[in-house]
């Protein structure tokens, strides 16, 4: 289980971009956030069964699909809602774009908490909304929400917060007290709280994920956007869900989805999600143990060989966040050093212009691939230490 697949020549975005970046196919990719091992056996079996049927026509995300989604929420997160609140589309980013367009107006202010998934920036700007940043507070690699500054943003007229939970790239799993403070603040100012929960199942012990959806009784201007894409490596099957509690908002979003013909998903995505959310629990738990072991291996390696490189404590996601400022103060050299060593990571600058000397490392691979990656990363770090 969790053995690396050779994804070269499979039209993998992560691996093809890595090959193009360094100019050869012996590179190791630790960049784009998908996993390099097989998905859960139950998913593969369901897809094979549906493939053998032979007809692949128009498909509905029916009650069976929505029941699987909501049962997963109840079983894994301890909350549920009614099927009418579930809207289905192709991608989390599609869903977020539609929500912003449906519930805010041109030039309205939308706040994000940085450093954050780099696509959040164009996500807001391309909708012609005003992008407001509320940087997370960082102390020795540990992050928390700056509630004082966030309230100032709300008081200045921000209409929506696009929230990342668990947070990519810093790996925080938000505690209940943090979520409650956030929700009460949003309610006080009437701000839409839109929670991207695509990493919700990727939780390392002893942490526990709490969805904002479980607080629907406190505030109905909450929207959950989620997908099985990260958990089961299904991004290529393009299936995502919006959970919308406010009836008027739900109507607006449905109308906007219909305008662009974005309601629904594809046949194989629907089958994969039903299988994953019906029989994937044991596999997900095993994957979390694997990611935890990978994170501990990386942390031990850094402590032993490169103690000046600081790793943010990983609570959720399979993405390690590393501060390499001790090796490259202005962040202009480490990325090229990695490429020269045959390894591609995600540079910190796209997540925030203030994080040029940070990097994100994807741990969703085999133990053997990580071992080889650390050897190459060590070569890059050694070269930087000579400069």
CORGI-V944063 format. One line per field, one symbol per residue. ss: DSSP state (~ for helix, > for strand, _ for the rest). psi: psi as a letter, one per 20 degrees, with the letter a starting at -180 (. if undefined). A space follows every 50 residues. Layout:
ss = ???
psi = ???
This chain:
ss = ___>________~~~~~~~~~~_____>>_______>___~~~~~~~~~~ ~~~_________~~~~~~~~~~~~~~~_____~~~>>>>__~~~~~~~~~ ~~~_____>>>>______~~~~~~~____>>>>___>>>__>>>__~~~~ ~~~~~____>>>>>___________~~~~~~~~~~~~~~__>>>>>____ __>________~~~~______>>>>>__~~~~__~~~__>>>>>__~~~~ ~~~~~~~~~_______~~~~~~~~~~~~~_~~~~~~~~~~~~~~~~~~~~ ~~~~~____>>____>__>>>>>__________~~~~~~~__>>_>>_~~ ~______>>>>>____~~~~~~~~~~~~~~~~~~~~_
psi = qkqpqojqkjkpgghghgghgijrjjqppkeqmrqkrqaqhhgggghggh gihiplapqqnahgghggghhgggghikrraqhhipqpagqghgggghgg hhirrpjqppqqoqqrphihghgghijkqppppnpqppolipqrpnhghg hhgghijphqpopoorpojijpoprghgggggghggghjkppooookhjh impqqkqpppqihikhhhpilpppprqjgggjljhiimprqpoohpgggg ggggggghhjljprarghggggggggihjjgggghhghhghghgghgggg gghghmiioppppohrrkoqopokhhhnhjkihhghhgghikppaoqhgh hpijlhkrqpppjmarhhhgghhhghhhgghghhii.
